[in-house]
Amino acid sequence: MKEAYQINKIYSIILILAGLIGITARYFEVGDWQFTALIPAFFGLVLFFCTTGIQNENAVIGHVAALLTSLLIIMSVVMLSKGILGDAGWSRKQWIFLIVIVGGIWSLRSQIVYFKTQRKRKASKNKS
């Protein structure tokens, strides 16, 4: 399994690309800029800057990254359910939400495993 910081970096790049593709596709389809498409890119940028802190085992930054990832997953699930349950068809937005959810779960799982490993390591160090 890859380290949590590597998975966080990959997920943040996916989010940045999803936001940029979303705003670009909207411009070419409709002809206007919808800046809400940059929400994943903003989260991706913040998570990208958290990567170094996660790599250096900074617990605060790791928890901030986990909180932001959880918030993004929840927002995407809500928005995906609105699109699926509404009269809208399965479009570009739904695919982006699905990518954000799956990637977020993957990233969050790696962060949880990382936190558990870090706690076990600190507990065994304190026993010695």
N, C-alpha and C positions, 0 to 999 in steps of 0.2 A: 504494500500500500504506500502511496505517496505521502509525504509529510503534509501537515495541515496548511502550512504556508504556501506550498506549491499548488495545492488544490484551490486555496483562496485566490492565488494569483491567476490561475486559469479561469476561475469563475468570474473574477473581476474583469478580465479581458473579454469574456463572453458577454457580460453585461454592457460593457462599453460598446462593443460591436453591435449588440442588439439595439441599443439606443440610437446609434448612428445609422444603422440600416433602417430602423423604424422611421426616423425623421426624414431620411433621404427618400425612402419609398413613398411616404406620404406626399412629399413635394412633387415627385414625378407622377403620382397617380392623380392628385387633386390640384396641385399647383400652389399650395400654401404650406407654411411651416407650422407644424403642431408641436410646440415645445414640450408638451407633456410626454412626448416620445423619448425625451432625454432623461426621464426619471431613472430608468435602469442604468444609463450611462453615468449619472451622478452617483448612484449607489456604487457602481463599479469603480469609479474613481476614488471614492472614499475607502472602499475595501482594498483597492490596490495599494493605497498608502498605509493601510494596516498590515500589509504583508511583512514588512521588515520587523515590526513589533512582534508579530506572531513567531517569526523565525528566531528572534532574540528571546523568546519565551516571556514576553511581557504579558502578564495575566490581564491587566486592565484593557490593553488593546485587543487581546484575544476575545475578551468578553464583549467589547464594543462591536467587534466584527461579527460575533455570534448573534448579538442583539439586532444589528442591522440586517443580517441575513434572515433572521426569523421574521422581522418586520416586513421585509420584501416578499418573503414567501406568503405571509398572511395577506398582504395587499394584492398579490397576484392571484391567489386563490379566490378572493372576493371578486376581483375584476373578471377572472375567467368564468366564474359561476354566473355573473351578470350577462356575459356574452353568450354563454351556452343556453341559459334559461330564457334569455330575451329572444327577440325575433331575429337577431343578427345571425348570420351563418358563420361557419368556421373560416375565419379569415386570418390575415397576417397578424393581427393583434392577439388572437387566441394562441397562435403558434409561439409568439414571443412570450406570452404569459406562461405557457407550458414549459418552454425552455428555462425560464427564470425559476419556476417551481422545482423542476427536476434538478437543475444545477444547484439550487439553493439547498435542497435536501441532501444532495451529495456533499456540498461544502459543510453544511451544519453537522452532518454525521461525522465527518473527518475532524471537525473542531471538538466535538464531544468526546471522541476517542482520544484526541490529543489531551484534553483537559483531564480525563481519567488517568491516562498514562503519567501525566505530570504530577498529579496528586499522589499516585502510588510511589513514584520516584522520590518525592519529598517526604512521604511517610516512612519509607525505608531508610532514607538518609537520617531522619530524626531518631529512628530506633538505634542507629549505630553509634 
